[in-house]
């Protein structure tokens, strides 16, 4: 049975009364803002609770509020969009994080969080504690800064002196899926 947006929020408030900072609904999309220490338990609850069954992490990113007209408690918010393929409902979870702060990784809950967390770390500087491989995806390995922060100098030139590829990662994934055989070392 599909739960309404208000029922989902009520379930979260009942399960985590001290971890919810605020809730609001706009055009039928429910948003729940939680404390950063509650990220893993709240998202695990949303995924594992049979009446909610949020089995799909649609997106994970961050928002920079440095130039926001009204002051925010923290500069950044990590944003999770969840969807239930079984019931067709969705929810947005936000977590305020300080600049260069960290939040618990959820890559073990949804495989799709792996690269999303890496991209969010690279672009905004939010570290994901427990992530097995926070390696750059979109910029080179010598890149300094986080280009989606609103105070990043877009005219800054950054020279690449050392190249890096993702071949090591791709080969590991291909072997795991059985699409590439291990080649024995020459003797």
Buried (B, 14 or more C-beta within 10 A) or exposed (E): EEBEBEBBBEBBEEBBEEBBEEBEEEEEEBBBBBBBEBBBBBBEBBBEBEEBBBBBBBBBBBBBBEEEEEEEEEBBBBBBBBBBEEBEBBBBBBBBBEBEBBBBBBBBBBEBBBEBBBBBBBBBBBBBEBBEEBBBBEBEEEEEBBBBBEEBEEEEEEEEEEEEEEEEEEEEEEEEEEEEEEEEEEE
